[in-house]
Amino acid sequence: MSKTVSKTVTDNSLRKWEKKLRNAKTQEQVEKAESMLRALRPKEKVVKVQKPTLTDDQLMDQAIKENKKKKKFYEEKESEEKKKSLERLQRRAEILKNKSEKEEALSNQKEEQKVLYEQLLKNKEERDERVESHKEFVEEISKENYIVQRLIVKHKGKKKKVEREYKRWFKAVCENVEGSIEFIQEAKELSYEEAKKEVYDHSKKEEVCEEESVSEEPVEEPVSVEEPVSEESVVEELTEEEWQKIVEEHPELKM
């Protein structure tokens, strides 16, 4: 009898507090109703499932399986670490290789630049020597065309001015002779000596340009240029028309 009454009271109380929870208007009322409902509601019994008792063989098999799982896990982890380590080594080797290649390329570039610079210096020295070698020929031109006498007349006997302009003229003509030889050598695909002979032979037939050397004032003593007797050329010489055409196309070759 008492159990029936108790259950009825509990059910009524539950319904009462459930209704209060539904009608609660404040947070405090909600919390109070929820607290009473937790106290009144019957607690569910947790049924413990008893694990089956394993035999020694079963325990051994289970231990072996667990060890295999662990072994496989560590082997996979070790393999992954080795793979990552190998990738790091490969990346490092590639970086070092690229760095070494760049350093080698830079070193080769510097060496090439050094060789090129030395070659340029050598070429310049050799060209300067060739320009210097034309001095005797230019002196002949100077004498044949009375360059000094013309400059004396131009500067009214002022020695320093005559010397200064004569030096400029002399250097320019030496450079011009060398430039003409280089041009003819490339244009006709001749050796240096062959091109030099052609330029010398034609230069001896040309009068010195008045605009580049001396004043336009006439010289009292007439200029007579004797045409030297040249040895028989071993190469085909330029005709007068060909030479004039080249000079017209390249005014810098005029002396």
FIVOPA-211491 format. One line per field, with one value per residue (C-alpha): x, y, z; residue number from 1; residue in one letter. Coordinates in nm, 3 decimals. Last residue first. Layout:
BEGIN
east [X	...]
north [Y	...]
up [Z	...]
num [NUM	...]
residuo [a	...]
This chain:
BEGIN
east [9.378	9.041	8.936	8.688	8.488	8.363	8.117	8.314	8.643	8.512	8.390	8.722	8.908	8.686	8.726	9.106	9.116	9.182	9.487	9.478	9.744	10.115	10.179	10.479	10.710	10.627	10.797	10.715	10.481	10.649	10.444	10.504	10.392	10.448	10.657	10.463	10.206	9.847	9.634	9.369	9.518	9.684	9.598	9.241	9.082	9.376	9.345	9.688	9.730	9.655	9.891	10.099	9.781	9.696	10.020	10.021	9.658	9.721	10.039	9.867	9.582	9.831	10.029	9.715	9.595	9.308	8.936	8.850	8.626	8.793	9.151	9.036	8.874	9.167	9.412	9.204	9.185	9.564	9.619	9.370	9.538	9.875	9.708	9.551	9.882	10.069	9.798	9.783	10.163	10.175	9.916	10.121	10.453	10.320	10.152	10.473	10.688	10.489	10.619	10.310	10.071	9.948	10.286	10.462	10.185	10.239	10.613	10.556	10.316	10.543	10.343	10.630	10.780	10.460	10.377	10.725	10.679	10.348	10.529	10.795	10.531	10.317	10.473	10.331	9.978	10.079	10.225	9.908	9.711	9.919	9.879	9.506	9.473	9.669	9.453	9.142	9.279	9.349	8.995	8.854	9.062	8.947	8.587	8.612	8.760	8.486	8.224	8.386	8.382	8.020	7.929	8.117	7.946	7.607	7.677	7.790	7.475	7.257	7.433	7.407	7.034	6.987	7.179	6.968	6.648	6.766	6.865	6.528	6.349	6.555	6.464	6.095	6.110	6.302	6.041	5.759	5.930	5.978	5.608	5.504	5.733	5.605	5.241	5.316	5.494	5.209	4.952	5.167	5.211	4.833	4.778	5.037	4.878	4.534	4.673	4.839	4.519	4.327	4.581	4.566	4.187	3.972	3.695	3.403	3.353	3.068	2.822	2.732	2.370	2.341	2.020	1.822	1.750	1.387	1.281	1.207	1.550	1.614	1.264	1.326	1.648	1.480	1.197	1.435	1.652	1.348	1.206	1.543	1.562	1.229	0.893	0.839	0.512	0.662	0.891	0.598	0.402	0.694	0.712	0.348	0.362	0.666	0.500	0.193	0.406	0.600	0.288	0.139	0.458	0.460	0.097	0.149	0.457	0.274	0.000]
north [6.191	6.065	5.736	5.910	6.008	5.645	5.621	5.881	5.711	5.374	5.523	5.700	5.370	5.183	5.455	5.457	5.083	4.871	4.648	4.273	4.109	4.038	4.399	4.475	4.695	5.056	5.344	5.652	5.915	6.245	6.498	6.853	7.135	7.479	7.719	8.027	7.829	7.922	8.014	7.748	7.665	7.335	6.977	6.863	7.108	7.097	6.719	6.576	6.494	6.140	5.918	5.820	5.720	5.479	5.282	5.292	5.175	4.890	4.782	4.784	4.568	4.307	4.322	4.280	3.981	4.041	3.977	4.262	4.460	4.332	4.418	4.737	4.859	4.759	4.930	5.247	5.256	5.217	5.502	5.721	5.660	5.762	6.065	6.175	6.145	6.355	6.621	6.657	6.673	6.927	7.141	7.161	7.209	7.493	7.660	7.640	7.775	8.084	8.147	8.319	8.045	7.953	8.016	7.796	7.537	7.529	7.485	7.198	7.022	7.048	6.786	6.549	6.606	6.533	6.231	6.091	6.155	5.967	5.660	5.672	5.709	5.418	5.171	5.365	5.285	4.918	4.935	5.101	4.822	4.557	4.734	4.767	4.402	4.302	4.519	4.373	4.021	4.094	4.223	3.915	3.682	3.864	3.864	3.492	3.431	3.637	3.442	3.113	3.213	3.320	2.993	2.796	2.990	2.936	2.565	2.527	2.701	2.485	2.171	2.285	2.348	2.011	1.830	2.005	1.910	1.550	1.536	1.675	1.423	1.141	1.257	1.271	0.919	0.793	0.953	0.790	0.452	0.493	0.579	0.284	0.055	0.203	0.137	-0.210	-0.301	-0.163	-0.361	-0.673	-0.628	-0.595	-0.910	-1.100	-0.982	-1.097	-1.435	-1.471	-1.372	-1.625	-1.892	-1.810	-1.828	-1.520	-1.442	-1.278	-0.919	-0.852	-0.613	-0.362	-0.260	0.103	0.161	0.451	0.713	0.781	1.139	1.335	1.487	1.580	1.729	1.937	2.087	2.155	2.340	2.553	2.638	2.745	2.952	3.131	3.197	3.375	3.307	2.943	2.806	2.499	2.438	2.478	2.223	1.981	2.056	1.954	1.658	1.529	1.591	1.400	1.110	1.109	1.115	0.829	0.625	0.683	0.587	0.263	0.179	0.243	0.000]
up [-9.472	-9.589	-9.437	-9.206	-9.513	-9.546	-9.838	-10.036	-9.946	-10.063	-10.391	-10.446	-10.393	-10.635	-10.898	-10.859	-10.901	-10.594	-10.618	-10.687	-10.479	-10.527	-10.603	-10.823	-10.622	-10.597	-10.776	-10.584	-10.724	-10.671	-10.492	-10.597	-10.379	-10.518	-10.307	-10.215	-10.024	-10.081	-9.776	-9.714	-9.378	-9.299	-9.203	-9.192	-9.436	-9.680	-9.736	-9.813	-10.179	-10.286	-10.489	-10.186	-10.007	-10.288	-10.259	-9.879	-9.860	-10.105	-9.930	-9.589	-9.719	-9.840	-9.514	-9.305	-9.506	-9.741	-9.707	-9.948	-9.710	-9.391	-9.493	-9.664	-9.342	-9.121	-9.357	-9.366	-8.987	-8.963	-9.209	-9.024	-8.691	-8.836	-9.002	-8.674	-8.485	-8.743	-8.761	-8.383	-8.360	-8.644	-8.469	-8.147	-8.325	-8.543	-8.247	-8.046	-8.333	-8.420	-8.775	-8.909	-8.788	-9.136	-9.305	-9.051	-9.091	-9.464	-9.423	-9.177	-9.415	-9.719	-9.912	-9.988	-9.646	-9.458	-9.672	-9.605	-9.233	-9.255	-9.395	-9.122	-8.853	-8.977	-8.730	-8.437	-8.555	-8.570	-8.219	-8.092	-8.258	-8.079	-7.746	-7.802	-7.895	-7.584	-7.365	-7.524	-7.475	-7.109	-7.070	-7.244	-7.027	-6.713	-6.830	-6.901	-6.555	-6.393	-6.586	-6.493	-6.125	-6.150	-6.320	-6.053	-5.774	-5.938	-5.988	-5.625	-5.501	-5.721	-5.595	-5.232	-5.275	-5.448	-5.172	-4.908	-5.088	-5.120	-4.753	-4.648	-4.872	-4.719	-4.367	-4.461	-4.601	-4.297	-4.069	-4.267	-4.249	-3.871	-3.827	-4.042	-3.841	-3.515	-3.610	-3.743	-3.422	-3.211	-3.409	-3.392	-3.016	-2.971	-3.175	-2.971	-2.644	-2.762	-2.862	-2.520	-2.340	-2.545	-2.461	-2.091	-2.093	-2.101	-1.851	-2.019	-1.931	-1.697	-1.833	-1.569	-1.576	-1.490	-1.301	-1.417	-1.159	-1.083	-1.147	-0.831	-0.769	-1.132	-1.150	-0.843	-0.990	-1.327	-1.151	-0.944	-1.247	-1.452	-1.168	-1.127	-1.495	-1.485	-1.649	-1.564	-1.708	-1.869	-1.572	-1.333	-1.535	-1.516	-1.144	-1.087	-1.321	-1.136	-0.799	-0.910	-1.030	-0.705	-0.495	-0.692	-0.654	-0.281	-0.247	-0.438	-0.233	0.091	0.000]
num [255	254	253	252	251	250	249	248	247	246	245	244	243	242	241	240	239	238	237	236	235	234	233	232	231	230	229	228	227	226	225	224	223	222	221	220	219	218	217	216	215	214	213	212	211	210	209	208	207	206	205	204	203	202	201	200	199	198	197	196	195	194	193	192	191	190	189	188	187	186	185	184	183	182	181	180	179	178	177	176	175	174	173	172	171	170	169	168	167	166	165	164	163	162	161	160	159	158	157	156	155	154	153	152	151	150	149	148	147	146	145	144	143	142	141	140	139	138	137	136	135	134	133	132	131	130	129	128	127	126	125	124	123	122	121	120	119	118	117	116	115	114	113	112	111	110	109	108	107	106	105	104	103	102	101	100	99	98	97	96	95	94	93	92	91	90	89	88	87	86	85	84	83	82	81	80	79	78	77	76	75	74	73	72	71	70	69	68	67	66	65	64	63	62	61	60	59	58	57	56	55	54	53	52	51	50	49	48	47	46	45	44	43	42	41	40	39	38	37	36	35	34	33	32	31	30	29	28	27	26	25	24	23	22	21	20	19	18	17	16	15	14	13	12	11	10	9	8	7	6	5	4	3	2	1]
residuo [m	k	l	e	p	h	e	e	v	i	k	q	w	e	e	e	t	l	e	e	v	v	s	e	e	s	v	p	e	e	v	s	v	p	e	e	v	p	e	e	s	v	s	e	e	e	c	v	e	e	k	k	s	h	d	y	v	e	k	k	a	e	e	y	s	l	e	k	a	e	q	i	f	e	i	s	g	e	v	n	e	c	v	a	k	f	w	r	k	y	e	r	e	v	k	k	k	k	g	k	h	k	v	i	l	r	q	v	i	y	n	e	k	s	i	e	e	v	f	e	k	h	s	e	v	r	e	d	r	e	e	k	n	k	l	l	q	e	y	l	v	k	q	e	e	k	q	n	s	l	a	e	e	k	e	s	k	n	k	l	i	e	a	r	r	q	l	r	e	l	s	k	k	k	e	e	s	e	k	e	e	y	f	k	k	k	k	k	n	e	k	i	a	q	d	m	l	q	d	d	t	l	t	p	k	q	v	k	v	v	k	e	k	p	r	l	a	r	l	m	s	e	a	k	e	v	q	e	q	t	k	a	n	r	l	k	k	e	w	k	r	l	s	n	d	t	v	t	k	s	v	t	k	s	m]
